[in-house]
């Protein structure tokens, strides 16, 4: 049976589940036999406020995004004549999508709230060296683009086109932005991509999933696991490896600074630069 993008997403998602399921008891056994290692406490991302309930939190997000995966692989709706039914994107639909983007962040807050946790302190938002973001964000984006350039130079994108054919296509957001004729739609997409997505995704994947995985494993496994999870839930075969590399950089930035502002700023600038390049490619009306 030929490999499809859907099967890649499915197997990669299952790999995430198997990895965290096996890693937690294995690292627990290592920690029990060598309690002095303390390797899950290295770095600046604190895990001291997290406990076994957060393993259920990771499981909850695996369940949520697993449902998204199944929904993304559902057969498209058809018109009476057998053609694929296309949903016209309107500002109202985009607003609804933005609201749905916020939901995972609300879930993280709810998971932490019952412990009376100070979110500002937990995510390192009162960072004294925030002025360095003007350097950290561009450097993170430059390093990311260097990785992407190496992938492109290696023939990776051509390989994907040959291997997956029509499955190797643009992300829906990119396609909608290119085809949008209404300014309101482009503005809403820009808000979603450059503001909402960087904040919510960093709260969920670096702020919560990475930190929770680190609490029960170590920072290296946590970075790999959370990055692979982050990459696969975007459900785009072209972006799978590039987003995994980006997520590793975001996890590193969080660990080196101890502040979620670092990955948020890199993520936002990366998305904004991509959107700016896309805008320059669109012919003027």
N, C-alpha and C positions, 0 to 999 in steps of 0.2 A: 504493500500500500504506500503510495507516494506521501512524502512529508508535506504537510500544509502548515500555514502560519498558525491555524487554530490548534493543531496538534503540538506545535512548539510551545505555545502559551500553556496548554494543558500540562504537558510534561514538566515545563519549567515551574509552573505553579505547584505541581505535586512534589517537585524537588524541594521547594521551599518548605512545604509541610513536613516532608520526611526529614529534612535537615534539622529543623528546630525540634521536632519530636525526638530525634535520636541524640541531638547535641545536649539538651538540657539534662537528662539523666547521666550522660557520659561525663559532662563537666562536673555534675554534682558528685559523682563517684570520685573523680580526680580531686575535687576540693575536700572531700571527706578524708581521703587518704593522705592528702598533703595540704592541711589547712593553712600552712604558713605561706603558701604561694601568693594568695591575695591578688591574682592577676586581673580579676574583674574590677578592681578599684583603681587601676592605672589610668592616667589621662585626666582630663578636666571635666568630663561629663560625669556628674554624680549619679549614683544608683542607690544611695542609702535609704531613700524614701520609698523605694519600690519593694514589692514582696510577691508572694506566690499568686496573689490575685491578678497580678499583671501578666502572668502566663495565660490566664483566661482572657485577658485583654488582647494579647497577641492572637489567640485563637478566635476571638470575636472578629478581628479585622481580617483574618484568613477566611472566615465564613462570609463576611460582607463582600470582600473582593472576589471570592469564589462565586458568589451569586452574580456579581457583575460580569465575571468571565463567562458564565453560562448564558447570561442575557446577550452578551456580545456575539456569541456563537449561534444564537437562535436563527433559524431561516428567516430571510426578509419577507415582509408582507408583500403580497402580490395584488395587482389590479385584476379586474375580471378578465382582461385580455391576456393575462399571464406575465405581463411586464412587472418589474420591481416597482413597488410604490415608493415614491420619494416624498419625504416630509420637508415641507418648505420651512426653512429656519426663519423665525420672526424674533423681534426683540423680546416678546413675552416668553418664548421658549428659551431664549438665552438667559433671561432673568431667572427662570425656573432652574436651569442648569447651574447657574451660579449659586443659588440657594442650596441645591443638592451638593455642591462642592464643599459647602461649609459644614455639612452634617458630620463627616468624620472628625473634624476638629471639635465639634460640640461633644461627640462621644468621648474623645480624649479628656476633655475638661470634666465630663461627668465621672469618668473612671478615677480621676484624681481628686475630685472635689470632696468625696466622703472622708478623705484623710485630712481635710482642712489644709491642703497643701497650698503654699504660696507660689502661684504660677510664675510670677516675675522672678523669684529666686530659683525655682526648679529649672526653668529654661535659660537662666543666666541673662535675663533681659536688662538687668541693671549693670551692664558691662562697663567698666571704667575705661576700657581702651576702645570704645566704639568709634573713635576718630579714625582708627586704622581700617575701618571698613572701606574707605575711599581707595585703599591700596589692595585690601584682601579681595574685594568683589571683582575688580578688573583682572587681578592675577588669577583668581579661580576660573574666570571665563576664558582667559587666554590659554591656560593649561588645558581646559576642556576642549577648546578648538584645536589645539595641537594634537590631542588624542584623535579627534574626529578627522583631522587632515591625514594622520597616519593611516587610519582605517580606510579613508577614500583612496589614498595612494597605494594601499595594498590590494586594491580591487575588491574590497569587501562588499560595496554596494552593487557592483556588477555581479558578484556571486549571488547576492540575494535576488536580483532580478532574474538570473538564470534558474535559480533553485525554486523560487516561489511565484514567478510570473506575475499575474494580476494581483496576488496577495501583497506583493511588494509595492505599496502605494503610499501616498501622503496621508498624514494623520487627518482625521476629519476636521479638526479645528483649522488646519492650514487650508484645506480645500474650501471650507465655508468662508474663510476670510478672503481668499482669492476671488471667490465668486460673488461676494456680497456687493451689492450696489448701494445699499443704504448706509449712511455714515453712522447711524445709531448702532447697527449691527457690529460694525468694526470697532466702535468705541467699547461696546459691551465685551467683545472678545478680548480687546486689549486689557480691560479691567480684570477679566477672568484670568488671563494668561500671565499678566505682569504683577498683579496684586494678590488676588484671591488664591490662585494655585500655589505660588511660592510660600505664602504664609501657612495655609492649611496643610499642604503636603509636608512641609518641614516640621510642623507641630506633630503630625501623625508619624511620619517615617523616621525622622531623625530624633525629634523630641521625645516620642513615646516608644515606638517599636525598636529603634536602635538602642535606646537606654534600657528598655526592659530586657531585650535579648542580651545585652552586655551584663546585666545584673546576674544572669544565670549561666552565662558562658564566659566569653572574654571580648575585648574590643575588636579583635580581628574577625572572629566568627560573626559578631553582631554587625560589623560593617558589611561583610559579604552577604549575609542573610537579608538585612534590611535593604541593601542596594538591589539585590536580585528581585526581591518582592516589589520594590518601587518600579523597577524596569518593566516587569511582566504585566503589571496592572494598567499600563498605558496601552496595551493591546495593539502595538504597531510593530511589525517585524523589522522594519528599517531602523526603528529607534531602540530595539531591545538591548543590544550591546552598547551603543552610545550612551543610553540613559543609565545603564549599569555603571559605566565609567564615571559619568557625571555624579551619580549618587555616592560613589566611593570618595570623590573629591569633597562632596558636601559633608559626608560623615567625618572625613579627616579635618575639615575646617571646624566642625562642631567640637571635635575632640581636642583640637589644639587650642581653641579659644575658650571653650566652656560656655559659649553664648550662642543661642539659636539665631541671633542676628547675623552671624557670619554665613551660615548656609542659606538663610533667607535672602541676604543681599546678593550672593553669588547666583542663586536660583532666579531671582527677579531680574538681575542684569542680563543673565543668559537668555531668558525668555524674551526680554525687551529687545535685545540685539537681534535675535532671530526674527522677531516681528518687524523690526526696522528694515532688515534686509529683504523680508518678504514684501513689505510696502514698496520698496524701491523697484521690485520686479514687476509690480502691477502697472500696466499702461495707464497713463492719465486719460481721463474721459474728455 
